[in-house]
Amino acid sequence: MANNEIAKVQRYCARNTDIGEEYAKTGFVSLQSVLEEDNLRRILEELQVVINDKIPSGQVPKTQAYFDVVGDPNSLKQIQNLDKHSQYFKDLAGPMGFQAIAESLMGEKATLVNLQYFNKPPKTSKETPPHQDGFYFHIKPNKAITMWLSLDFATEENGCLVYVKESGFKGMRQHQASGILGFSQKCTDYGTAEDLQNEVVMTANPGDLVAHNSFVLHRAGANTTNDKQRRALGFVYYAADVVRDEEKAAAYQRLLDETLAREGRI
């Protein structure tokens, strides 16, 4: 059970009842010190159970664990659906845990969709292409939130998130295949003068949480350090009243899995 972490989240919510105000205005927010060192240590211990036991045994399918270099365990960059592979992570992301923060930010009830592990391992990681999460979701209306819990210091050097101000309220832009494992789509017209002028670098300390709505355009650089990890948990919630096009979403995932397998990338 994630009792200590859930209790910390509950105390954070009780002390910070106005966190949704900035999110409503900008489409994104940075929350400091949501969890503390002992909480992060427990999260990393539970991650090791998944990484050391459940990935090698096949309990986590190869379509849900991505490596920068196939066959190199040190290059693990992403695990999908942690909440389905660990009761600890299911509880952590559930209604008493981080879902409470998601609902406070969104101002409405939310449903957990995915809890992911992200890393940018030193020396092997690549850039995260500019994209909008909502392009992947296949939902109507497109109301969702992604929350990113930093497990390490996230800096420009090791690939922190970069948001584009005002993009969270300007609709969905055009995307195309990116060729980047784990981030299969990219915004085709990113890089306008307005985009670059409005970029906000979202550095974070361990235990900080950054969150954005499904339209916020964002990217991240590669990890250019020699020895610094950039680990994080990514929580994805949909508003409770959205409808997902299950057929379209399944077809997209099936095509992606088949393509990655054919190319030898999973």
N, C-alpha and C positions, 0 to 999 in steps of 0.2 A: 504493500500500500504506500501511496505517496502522501501520507498524513502530514508530515512536517512541511512539505512543499505546498500542499493545499492550504494548510493553516496560514502560511506566509502570504499566499495569494489573497486569501480572505481578509487578512489584516490590511493588505495593501489597498484592496477595494474599499474597505471601511474608512480608511484614512484619506482616500482620494476619490471622492464622489463626483468630481467635476471633470474627470479625464476625457469625457466625450465631447467637451466643448471645442477644444482645439481640433480634434479629429473631424468634427462636423464642418469646421471652417476650411481646413486644408486638405483633408482626405488622408492625412498621415500624422503620426505622432511618435515621439520618443519618450519612453517612461524609464526613469532611472531606478536602479536597485530594487527591482521587483522581487528578485531572489538573492540570497546571500551565499557566501562561500560554501557553507556546509550543505546547502540545498543543491548547489551545482555539483559538488563532489558526489552526492547520491545519484544525481542524474547521470553523471559519467560512469558510475559503477553499473547502473542498470543498462546503459548503452553497451558496455563491454559484454554483458551477458548476450545481448542480441548479436553483437559483432563476432564474438569468439565462439558462440555455440549455435545460434540459430541461423546465421548465414552459411557457415560451412556445412551444417547438417541438411540444408535445403528447406528448413522450415520457413525461411524468408526466400521466396522465389527469386531466381536470378533477374527476373524482370522488375524487381523492386529493390535491388541493391546494385548501384552503379559504381564502377571504378574508373578512374582516369586511365589506368593501364590494366587491361584484363590480365588477371593472374597475379597482380601485385597487391596484396592485402593492405599495404601502407598507402595505397592511392584511393581508398574508399572515399567517395565524394557525396553519396546520397543514399538514404534508405527511405522507402515509401511506407506509409501505413504502420508506423510504429505502434499505434493504438490497437492494431489488430494482432500484433505479435507479442504484446507484453501487457499484462494487467496493470502494471505500474504506470505505463505511459497512457493507457486508457483512462485511468483515474486522474492522472495529471492534467489531461486535456478535457476532462469531463465537466459537468455542470458546476461542481464545487471547486474546480480548478480553473484553468485558463479560460474556459468558456465563460466564466463570470466576467473576466476582463473584456472579452470580445463583445459580450452583450452590453456592458457599460459603455464601450466605445461606440457601438452601432446604435444604441438606444432602442434595441428590439431583441426578441428572442433569436437565438442562433442554433445551428446544428453543426456538430463536428463532421468534417468531411475527410480530413487527412492530417496526420501528424508526421512530419518528415524530419530526418536528420540531414543536415548539410555540413559539408566541410570543403575547404579549399586547401588541400595538402600542399605543403611547400614543394616547389620544383616540378610538380606534375599538373597543377590546376590551370584551368583556362578562364578566360573572361566569361562572365554571365552576360548574354546579349541583352540589349534594351528590349523590354517587353511589358505587356500588361497581363496580369494573371487572369483577368476575366476572359481573355481570348481562349483559354484552355477549358473553361468551366462548363460551357454549353448550358447555361441557366437563363431563365427569364422570371422576373427582372434580374438584371445582373447586379445583385446585392451580395457582396461577400467581403470578408476581411482576411488578410494574411498577417500573422503576428510572428515575429522573428526574435527568439530569445538567444542572446549572445552567451556562449559558453567560454569564450576567450575574449581578449582585447581585439576588437575589429577596427582596423585602420585602413587608410588608403593603400598602404604597402601590402597588406595581406588580403585585401578584397572586400572592404565594407560595402554596404549598400549605398547607392546614389539615387535619390529621388528627383523627379522633375516637378517643381511646384506648379500648381494649377492644372496639371494633367488629369487629376482625379475627377474633374468635373467637365471634361471636354469630349467625352465619348470614346469609343473604341477606334483605334487607328489600324491601318493595314499591317498584317503580319505575313511572314513567309517562313519556310523551313530555314533553320539556323545552322544545322549540322553540329550543334553543341549538345553533347550527351547530358540529359537531365533538364535541358531548357531548349526544347525542340523548335520553338518559334521565336522570331525576332521581329521587332517593329521595322518596317521597310523604309520609313521616312524619318527615322530618328536622326538628330544631329543638326536641326535647324538652329539658327541664331537664337531663337526664343528658347528652344530646348536647353542649349548650352548655358544661356544666361540664367536660366531658372534651376539649374542643378543644385541640389543640397546634399552634401556629403554627410552620411549618417554614421559617424564613428560611434562605437559603443564599448562600454566596459562589461566584463563578465557580470551577468545578472540583469543587465538592461534589456528592455523590450522595445522594439520598434514595430510599428503596425501601419498598414496601408490598405486602402480600399481597392476594389478589383480593377479600377481604371487607372490607378497611379502608374505612370511610366517609370520604370526603374531598371538599373543595371548594376553590375559589380565588376571590378577589375580582377585580374588574375592575382594569385598570391606570389609576389615577387621576392619574398624573404627566403632564406635558406632553412629556417628552423622554426617558424611560427605557424601553428595551426590557426584556422579560422572556422571553428566549429559553432554550430547553432542548431536550435530546434525551430522548425517552421510549422505553425498551427494554422490550418485553413478551416474557416467556418463560413457556411452560407446562412443568409437570413432564413428564418424558419418558413417563410411563405413562398420561397422560390420554387420553381418547377425545373427539374433537370431533364434535358433530352437524353434519356438513357441510351437509346439506340445510337444516336450520333456520337455520344461520349464513348460508348463501347467500341464503335467502329474506328474512331480515332486512336484509341489505345491499342486495339488489335493491329492496326496498320503500323503504329510506332514500334510495337514489340517485334513484329515480323521483320521490319526494316533493320532494327538494331541487331537482331539475331542473324540475319542474312549478311550483315556487314561485319559480324564477329565482334561486336562491341558490348555484348552481354553474354 
